[in-house]
Amino acid sequence: ELHDDTPVETQSAKDKGKGILVEDPKPKKKKDQIAMDAEFDANMRFLLKSKEEMEKEEEEIIKSINETPA
């Protein structure tokens, strides 16, 4: 039975000497970040396109192909 004055042992986050070095990521240069943001935005627009929008575009492409004389 523990008394109120008994110290409780807690595990602390001590360095175990594993030799693992985690470096903070280097901040991106502004120019690189702008290019990455633009590419990300383009990818998101593509992924968020609804099925209906894709089908509509497909129908328009097929229609234009059919209207083009051979």
Secondary structure by P-SEA (a helix, b strand, c coil): cccccbbbbbbccccccccbbbbccccccaaaaaaaaaaaaaaaaaaaccaaaaaaaaaaaaaaaaaccc
